[in-house]
Amino acid sequence: MALGPGARTWLNRIGAFLGLAGLVFVGMRLHSYAGEIDFRRIGLGGYVAIAALAGLYGLSNLLLAVGWWRLLVHLGVSASRSWAIRAYATSQLAKYVPGNIFQFAGRQAIGVAAGIGNRPLAKSTAYELAILIVSGALFSPLLLSLIVADTPDWLGWVCFAAVVAGALWLASNRGVDFGVAAICYLAFLAFSGLVFAGAYNLAGGSVGPALYPAIAGAYVLAWLAGLVTPGAPAGIGVREAVLLFLLGEISPGPVIVLAAVIGRTITVLGDLFFFVSGHIARRLCQKSDE
């Protein structure tokens, strides 16, 4: 059903409002993190590293946006990549609003306002969640050395590579666009794990290089637990508890907690950077259309 100009305007406003609501909760979250970080332990080099990791994490959100765009193409939607990135960036911060669903509602409203049907938009969200859940679970083999005593580190890496290859082969059988989307989501999770490994290092975690893939895998599984927990905005609280459980054998609790807080700060700043970039791009596109 075609929407009138007034309906499209209000749907765009709803999507933007949910994104701005996320901005408020991000501000509150950053304020609380400021009281939890011992800034004296970080130093100037640490601040530079946090800023750099936040910028890289913000850019990695492009993988999510492109993955969603490829899912829309897979579903027969003729949307441009630039529009999908702007829509994803505008709605993404709403994940910090309590409820953990408002980013999807914002994206749905923006999509409908752009003339995309409710059904393909809802299906793209369902596909995205399914791919993210399966992709997150694929990182489990990386934790073999932490869970099973005397397990060689290489065994977890080999098992991880094998299950990833099998999963991507199955995804590609559903079509090129679906397969590319799966690669994008998997790459985002891998990059997120590496970002947390950097946060763990900044927090003072001292382990051998061979354990960093396990630390990255632990983060992805903690992220997955936060994703599937209803009502936890961006997995807040759940993620930290899982990290304490998974990494408790190799690091003291204060180091893990500090790493989680630094990691949260990096991801929140990165999401904010992605939101602002998308909002600026959206404004520029609107002016160019006038």
C-alpha positions, -999 to 999 in steps of 0.1 A, spaced: 0 0 0 14 34 -10 20 59 18 12 95 16 39 122 22 26 128 57 28 92 67 63 89 53 74 120 73 60 106 105 76 72 100 110 89 94 104 110 125 97 79 146 129 62 133 149 93 140 133 97 175 143 62 185 178 69 173 179 101 194 165 82 224 194 59 221 217 89 221 203 99 255 209 64 269 244 64 254 252 96 273 239 81 305 260 50 299 292 69 292 286 90 324 284 58 344 315 43 328 335 75 337 330 66 374 340 30 369 373 34 351 405 41 370 419 67 346 453 68 363 460 33 351 454 40 315 477 69 306 479 90 274 488 61 252 458 42 265 434 70 257 448 72 222 443 34 218 407 37 231 400 65 206 415 45 177 397 13 186 364 33 189 369 48 155 377 13 140 348 -2 157 325 25 144 337 18 109 331 -20 114 294 -12 118 295 -7 81 298 -45 79 264 -48 97 248 -22 74 261 -39 43 250 -73 56 215 -60 61 215 -44 27 225 -77 11 197 -94 29 172 -69 15 186 -75 -20 182 -113 -13 146 -107 -5 140 -88 -37 141 -52 -23 157 -26 -46 174 -4 -20 207 13 -25 236 5 -4 240 42 7 204 43 19 208 11 38 239 24 56 222 56 65 191 38 78 211 14 98 233 42 113 202 63 122 185 34 140 214 15 156 218 36 188 182 27 198 197 -7 209 207 11 241 171 20 250 158 -5 276 140 -33 258 167 -43 233 143 -41 203 139 -5 194 167 -5 168 146 -29 148 115 -8 153 134 23 141 148 5 111 113 -9 102 98 26 104 126 41 82 122 13 57 85 16 54 88 54 50 112 47 21 85 25 4 97 -9 14 71 -34 25 67 -44 61 71 -81 53 106 -80 36 118 -57 64 106 -80 91 121 -110 73 155 -92 69 155 -86 107 147 -123 114 174 -134 90 199 -109 106 192 -122 141 194 -158 130 227 -152 112 241 -133 142 231 -161 166 246 -188 145 277 -168 138 283 -161 174 279 -197 183 306 -206 158 332 -189 180 327 -216 207 356 -238 195 381 -210 203 373 -216 240 385 -252 240 418 -243 256 400 -225 284 373 -251 290 392 -284 285 425 -288 304 457 -295 284 440 -289 251 464 -274 225 455 -240 213 458 -250 176 429 -275 180 404 -247 188 416 -227 158 413 -257 134 378 -265 147 368 -229 144 380 -227 108 362 -259 100 328 -249 114 331 -214 98 339 -228 64 309 -253 67 285 -225 78 296 -202 50 292 -229 25 256 -236 37 248 -199 36 261 -195 1 238 -222 -10 209 -199 -3 222 -174 -28 252 -151 -33 236 -121 -14 227 -143 16 263 -157 16 279 -122 14 256 -111 43 267 -140 64 304 -131 57 297 -95 68 281 -104 101 308 -130 109 335 -105 101 319 -79 124 318 -104 153 355 -114 147 365 -77 146 345 -71 178 363 -99 195 397 -84 185 386 -50 198 378 -66 232 412 -83 232 427 -48 228 406 -36 258 417 -66 278 453 -57 271 447 -20 281 431 -33 314 464 -50 323 456 -85 313 488 -105 308 485 -137 289 504 -153 260 495 -143 224 481 -178 219 453 -171 243 440 -139 226 418 -158 201 402 -175 231 396 -141 247 381 -128 215 359 -159 213 348 -154 249 337 -119 242 317 -130 211 299 -156 232 293 -130 260 279 -106 233 257 -134 221 243 -140 256 235 -103 258 218 -103 224 194 -132 232 186 -119 267 152 -100 266 151 -65 280 189 -60 284 198 -29 264 228 -38 242 233 -68 266 243 -45 295 251 -66 326 247 -100 309 279 -96 288 300 -87 318 287 -117 339 295 -141 311 330 -127 307 337 -131 344 326 -168 341 346 -176 310 378 -157 317 379 -163 355 405 -190 352 431 -168 334 426 -133 349 416 -118 382 380 -104 385 391 -67 386 410 -70 353 381 -86 336 356 -60 349 379 -32 338 384 -48 304 346 -51 301 341 -14 310 368 -2 286 353 -25 259 319 -10 266 333 25 263 350 17 230 318 1 215 295 29 227 318 56 213 321 36 181 283 33 178 280 70 185 305 78 158 286 56 134 253 73 143 267 108 139 283 99 105 250 84 93 230 113 105 253 138 88 251 117 56 213 117 58 212 155 62 235 160 32 214 137 11 182 156 21 198 189 12 210 176 -22 174 164 -30 159 198 -22 
